[in-house]
């Protein structure tokens, strides 16, 4: 059985890895903002490169494991906190912390539900579906992305999920810095600012992708 400190450290490390992956995924997906003709072939070539790279495959397995461990660890920590926290402690914590800090479990659950939908719509279809090929012979993931992002309800779910992600990241990065002992008083404002800027840029950037595709492809 892992101790509370070990679980927090595992949560911290998996969270930081997922945050780093988000940045890489974000940079790759910026190609969706290119002119449609250019984005079409370039995005597909990029996706084909990733799917055929052994190093990327190894990283993907670490990604899947990190998502599962992070979710399970978060669930266990949340349940333990609810079990051990009295009403007096909860009221004091409520006055001293932000609402998203007290509801990380709910935010995490929303993000996990979104990930299941996201993986099913893109990863599963790309890997196991009958995805057509583009003129260069690569699987046409771009067409799949455009088709999904043409659905207004999915765009709304995506944007709301990115709002949940933003708050989850802000608190998560803050907590990770404290867990790793990096939250020195001299740098507290710096860590807080970097965490907020990263969270907002990544979340808004991702949220704009389906919005952009929806309005430029309809």
Secondary structure as GFF3:
##gff-version 3
##sequence-region A 1 218
A	DSSP	alpha_helix	4	29	.	.	.	ID=ss1
A	DSSP	three_ten_helix	30	33	.	.	.	ID=ss2
A	DSSP	alpha_helix	36	52	.	.	.	ID=ss3
A	DSSP	alpha_helix	54	84	.	.	.	ID=ss4
A	DSSP	alpha_helix	87	96	.	.	.	ID=ss5
A	DSSP	alpha_helix	99	102	.	.	.	ID=ss6
A	DSSP	alpha_helix	104	118	.	.	.	ID=ss7
A	DSSP	pi_helix	119	124	.	.	.	ID=ss8
A	DSSP	alpha_helix	125	128	.	.	.	ID=ss9
A	DSSP	alpha_helix	141	149	.	.	.	ID=ss10
A	DSSP	alpha_helix	152	179	.	.	.	ID=ss11
A	DSSP	three_ten_helix	185	187	.	.	.	ID=ss12
A	DSSP	alpha_helix	188	217	.	.	.	ID=ss13
###
